[in-house]
Amino acid sequence: MKTDIQVQQDVLAELKWEPSVNAADIGVEVKDGIVTLAGHVDSYAEKWDAERVAQGVAGVKALAVEIDVTLPGSNKRNDADIARAAENVMEWMTYSPKDAVKIKVEGGWITLSGEVEWEYQRRAAKNGVRQLMGVTGVSDQITIKPLASPDSVKLGIEAALNRRAKTDGKNIRVEVVGDRVTLTGTVHSWDERKLAEHSAWSAPGVRTVVDDISVDY
């Protein structure tokens, strides 16, 4: 098992290795496997990349993000420009039905709302606007239409977990109440945990996934 100092060194090394992140602007603290990222970055995309990189490091049990997005002068856009750009992204996307996702922008922060049929459509909408210049953050309030019974959702998720080579499905318990899925149990890495969560979100009609899986290195 890694010590907190080893985890901190590995996270710092990964941030330095990631070309889309300026590691000099980000501080890393670790306590009991819980990593805190703090500092200032030039874009929301860079903030998201820093989170993604840290989550991929072995030994990271949880992540707290205290990074601020401070846009340089050349990257600043007014809310109307950002909204128009986001609307163009949605119009050109093949994943989402036309006009399914609504957009609001305030202070550079994009809020997405509306209703889609699948989690991948919601994820694509969020990913599509994350990279836009001038964006300081993204709130996802998109909901998913219920399409299947809780029993079939539970069986589908359990089958998907057992098919995944990196995940031991027997160590993960799935509870479905309405359109809400709760995952509990133990895995051996953050990647396994994310894979299990992705399997749950891939089920039709799932609106909420509560990930209570613990990581036991």
N, C-alpha and C positions, 0 to 999 in steps of 0.2 A: 504493500500500500504506500502511495506517495505521501510525503509530508507536505504541509502547507507551503513551505519554501520551494519544494520541487515543483508543485503545481504552479506557483507564482512564476517561477523561472520559465516553465514550459509555455504558459500563456503569453508571457512577454516575448519569448522567442517566436511563437506563432504569429503574434501581431507584427513583429518586425519582418517576418517572412512573407506576410500578405501584402502584395504591392498596392492594393486599393486602400490601405490603412496607413496613416502617419502615426506610427507607434510612439513617437516622441511626445505626442499630445495626450496620450492616454496613460493613466496610472492604474496599477493592478494591486489589489489587496486580497488576501485569502485567509479565511478563518474556518477551520473544520470543513474544508472542501468547498466552502461557499465563496465564490469569486465576486468581487466588486470592481467594476470598471468605472473610472471617473476621469473627467477632463473635458476638453472642447474639441469638436471636429467641424469641418467645413461644409458637410452635407449630411442629410439623413441617410443616404445610401452608405456613406462611410461608417456611420454609427451602427447601421444594421450589419455591415460586414464585420465590424469588430465583435458584435454579439455572436454572430455565426462562428467566427474563428475561435472565440473563447469556449463556446459550447462543445466544440469538437475535440478539445484537449482531454485526454484521459485523466481521471482524478477529479474533474469538476462535477460536483454534486448539484449545485444550483448557481444561478447567476443573478446578480443585482446590477442594474445599469444606471449610473448617475452621470451620463455623458450629455452635455449640452451641445446643440447644433447652433453654431455661430457663423452665419453666412458672410463670406467676404463681399465687398461691394459689387464686384462683377457678377456675382451669382444671385443677387437679390432680384425678386420679381414681385409685382403687386398681385393681390389675390385674384383679380380678374384674369390676368395672364395665366396664372397657374391653373385656374378652373378651366379655361379654354383648352389648355394643353392636356389636362386630365380627361376632358370630354372627348378630345380627339383620340386619345389612347383607347378609351372604351369603345369608340365607334369603329376602330380598326381591329379590335380584338375578335377572334373567332370563338373564344370560349364562352363568352357571356351573351345571353339574349339581348337584343337591342332594347335600350332604355330600362334594363333591369336594375342597374346600379345608379344611384343618385350621388351627386358630388356636392360637398360644401367645403369652402376654403376660408379660413380665418387666421390671419397672422402667419400665413404660410403652411398652416396645419390643415391637412386634408381629412375630412370625415366622409367615409363611404357608407351608404345605407341602401336599402332595397332588399329584394328577395331573389335568390337563385335556387337551382335544384341540387347542386352538388358543391362539396367543399372545394374541389379543384377550381371551380369557377370563381368562388370567393377569393381563393388564394391568388389566382391569376390577376384579378382586379387589383388587389393590394400590391402585388409585385410590379404591375404595370405602371403605377404612379409613383412608386418608391424612388425611382431614378430621376424623376423630373427636377430640373434646376429650380431652385427657390423653395423646395419643400423642406419644412422643418420637422414634420412628423406625420404619421398616418394613423387614424383611428378606424378600426374595422367594426362597423355596426350592421353589416350585411347578415341577413338571416337566411336559413335554408328551409325549403319546403319539406314537410314530412312525406315520405314516399313508401315507407315499409313498416311492418309491425315490429315491436321491440324484440320479440323472440327471433324473428328472421335476421334482425340486425345483430343480435348477440351471436347467433350461430355463424353468420358471415364473418364477423370480426375474429372470432376464435379460429375459424378455418384459415383466414388470412395470416394470423399470427403463426400458425403451425406450418404454413408454407414458406415463411421467411427464414432463410438459412442463418441469419445473424441473430435471430431472436428465439429464445426457448419459450414457446407459447404456454407450456405447462406452468411456468413460474409467474404468469400474468393472469389475473382474474378480471373478468369483464362483467359489469353490471349495467343493465339498460333499463331506464325508467322513462317512458315516453320517448322523447327525442334527445335525452341526456345520457351519455355514456361515461361511466366511471371506471378507470383502470387502476388496479392496485397490484402489488407484488414486488418482485425484485429482479433487476437486470444487472449486467456487469459493465455497462458503459452508457454514456450519455447518448451515443448514436443508437443503441438498442432501444433506449427509452423513446427517442424521437421516432424511430421506426414503428414502434408499437402505437404511438399517438397518431402517426400518419395512417396506419391500418384502420384505426377507429374512425378517423375523419373520412376515409374512403367509402364507408358504408352509406347507403342511400338514406337521406332524411335526417342524418345526425346534425343537430344544431349546436350541441355543447359537448365538449370532451373535458372531463376532469381528470388530470393526470396525477395520480397519487403514487406512481411507481417510484420506488427508491432505487438508488444506484449503489451497488455493493461491489467495490473494486477489490 
